[in-house]
């Protein structure tokens, strides 16, 4: 990278079949007492719960792969502040999408344009967001703009792009023409004149 050249967007491709984050369920944690009866564990007066991912068997190895590739690809500090991200998930087409005989290897005109079946894009993105927390960003709550897409491709993978949002303050938004300068409300103006 040349001196002064921006490191953004950060671009990472992770190969493998993207897996969705499953539905989360919380369960109360129990411990047997001296009398042999199971009772909920309490800490600071609150019942302790553990959260489980319904798709843990498939999503955990996928998240580990995303974390590993991101860690091997990005050497900068964990990003702070508002971020913009793009995730494009690629799936391999079904064999039925291709012709046979002399049309073998040619996609049929009637084949679907997009992989509009499960898993849904939000669950796919949630798994990647979780995997990148602590690697690219401190907290996925920093994401203020997000584009998520599903496409067909040669190999199953996710393409990730991350860059800082162009505005960090209201003054930045005003200077970019994204919003009008903030003005006091009429109610505030009226109250300010009260002695």
C-alpha atoms as one frame of an Amber mdcrd trajectory, in Angstrom:
protein
   0.000   0.000   0.000   1.437   3.370  -1.000   1.970   6.066   1.617  -1.249
   8.030   2.127  -3.355   5.429   0.281  -6.565   4.599   2.116  -6.936   1.119
   3.576 -10.690   1.291   2.968 -12.761  -0.471   2.051 -11.457  -3.521   3.842
 -12.249  -6.420   1.487 -12.287 -10.051   2.612 -13.588 -13.198   0.894 -14.338
 -16.294   2.942 -14.903 -19.523   0.986 -17.279 -22.182   2.203 -21.046 -22.607
   2.469 -22.342 -19.585   4.426 -24.406 -20.637   7.422 -27.186 -18.677   9.104
 -27.220 -17.808  12.769 -30.029 -19.891  14.240 -32.810 -18.792  16.493 -31.553
 -18.040  19.971 -33.147 -19.654  22.998 -32.400 -18.906  26.626 -32.567 -21.611
  29.275 -32.412 -21.322  33.030 -29.250 -22.865  34.517 -29.928 -25.284  37.375
 -27.718 -26.790  40.093 -28.524 -29.611  42.486 -28.673 -28.579  46.102 -27.615
 -30.620  49.142 -31.097 -32.125  49.228 -30.694 -33.418  45.635 -33.281 -31.028
  44.158 -32.377 -28.899  41.148 -32.770 -25.158  41.728 -32.104 -22.168  39.449
 -28.706 -20.589  40.003 -28.887 -16.960  41.134 -26.218 -14.255  40.960 -26.788
 -10.821  42.428 -30.419 -11.783  42.973 -31.013 -12.671  39.310 -31.609 -16.088
  37.782 -28.719 -17.188  35.541 -29.579 -18.169  31.957 -27.531 -19.600  29.093
 -28.223 -18.749  25.445 -28.141 -21.460  22.778 -28.052 -21.160  18.991 -30.419
 -23.611  17.270 -27.945 -23.975  14.360 -24.777 -24.203  16.492 -23.398 -27.386
  14.850 -23.219 -25.746  11.419 -22.828 -22.060  12.251 -19.990 -22.325  14.781
 -17.446 -23.797  12.290 -18.553 -21.190   9.713 -18.105 -18.342  12.213 -14.674
 -19.710  13.170 -13.680 -19.747   9.479 -14.854 -16.130   9.032 -12.956 -15.037
  12.151  -9.792 -16.875  11.026  -9.782 -15.488   7.461 -10.542 -11.954   8.685
  -7.740 -12.186  11.268  -5.320 -13.420   8.591  -6.402 -10.675   6.145  -6.758
  -7.562   8.300  -3.851  -6.320  10.402  -5.187  -2.943  11.523  -6.742  -1.943
  14.830 -10.308  -2.863  15.744 -12.494  -0.203  14.112 -14.397   2.259  16.273
 -17.206   4.612  15.269 -20.002   4.216  12.720 -19.411   1.709   9.910 -20.822
   0.785   6.517 -20.702  -2.898   5.525 -21.561  -4.981   2.499 -22.023  -8.752
   2.553 -22.624 -10.646  -0.701 -23.330 -14.342  -0.136 -22.712 -16.686  -3.066
 -24.293 -20.093  -3.543 -23.519 -22.692  -6.180 -26.378 -23.368  -8.618 -28.302
 -26.639  -8.488 -27.580 -29.175 -11.244 -31.172 -28.741 -12.434 -30.362 -25.142
 -13.444 -28.115 -26.462 -16.246 -28.998 -28.076 -19.547 -28.119 -31.632 -20.508
 -26.642 -33.287 -23.589 -25.285 -30.691 -26.021 -26.459 -27.940 -23.575 -24.505
 -29.410 -20.666 -22.861 -26.647 -18.619 -25.182 -23.956 -20.034 -27.586 -22.308
 -17.603 -31.207 -22.750 -18.655 -33.183 -19.616 -19.526 -35.771 -20.763 -16.988
 -33.222 -21.048 -14.153 -33.795 -18.687 -11.204 -31.909 -15.391 -11.348 -31.286
 -15.305  -7.583 -31.092 -17.860  -4.764 -34.413 -16.736  -3.263 -34.702 -19.657
  -0.849 -33.568 -20.288   2.709 -31.433 -19.291   4.459 -32.522 -15.678   4.624
 -30.022 -12.858   4.219 -30.496 -11.374   7.695 -29.575 -14.626   9.442 -26.575
 -15.094   7.138 -25.423 -11.540   7.919 -25.965 -11.974  11.659 -23.550 -14.923
  11.747 -20.858 -12.928   9.915 -21.426  -9.834  12.083 -20.919 -11.946  15.217
 -17.793 -13.585  13.769 -16.202 -10.199  12.945 -16.876  -8.630  16.349 -13.549
  -8.082  18.076 -11.684  -8.702  14.798 -12.823  -5.842  12.518 -15.092  -3.866
  14.862 -15.625  -3.586  18.589 -19.395  -4.092  18.419 -21.730  -4.856  15.519
 -23.983  -2.066  16.828 -21.495   0.272  15.077 -22.970  -0.753  11.707 -25.166
   2.127  10.543 -25.561   1.163   6.869 -25.594  -2.412   5.640 -26.103  -3.930
   2.201 -26.768  -7.674   2.096 -27.196  -9.692  -1.084 -27.473 -13.310  -2.223
 -26.186 -14.343  -5.646 -25.149 -17.431  -7.566 -21.437 -17.924  -8.103 -18.756
 -20.401  -9.099 -17.948 -21.157  -5.454 -19.879 -20.773  -2.208 -18.476 -17.842
  -0.243 -19.146 -14.441   1.292 -17.536 -11.228   0.044 -17.173  -8.679   2.820
 -16.500  -4.949   2.466 -16.186  -2.592   5.432 -15.449   1.116   5.631 -16.108
   3.957   8.070 -19.294   5.962   7.608 -18.528   9.310   5.979 -20.122  11.236
   8.835 -19.347  10.895  12.525 -21.116  14.001  13.821 -24.194  16.099  13.000
 -21.826  18.793  11.688 -20.466  16.225   9.189 -24.020  15.442   8.017 -24.830
  19.138   7.621 -21.628  19.816   5.641 -22.391  16.829   3.358 -25.893  18.182
   2.719 -27.483  15.116   4.319 -29.526  17.198   6.764 -30.530  20.747   7.582
 -28.725  22.495  10.426 -30.514  21.667  13.683 -32.728  24.452  14.990 -34.361
  24.874  18.368 -38.022  23.890  18.402 -40.710  26.569  18.817 -41.414  25.232
  22.279 -37.716  25.643  23.214 -37.683  29.176  21.776 -40.792  30.092  23.792
 -39.319  28.649  26.997 -36.053  30.508  26.492 -37.895  33.845  26.643 -39.617
  33.032  29.944 -38.018  34.965  32.790
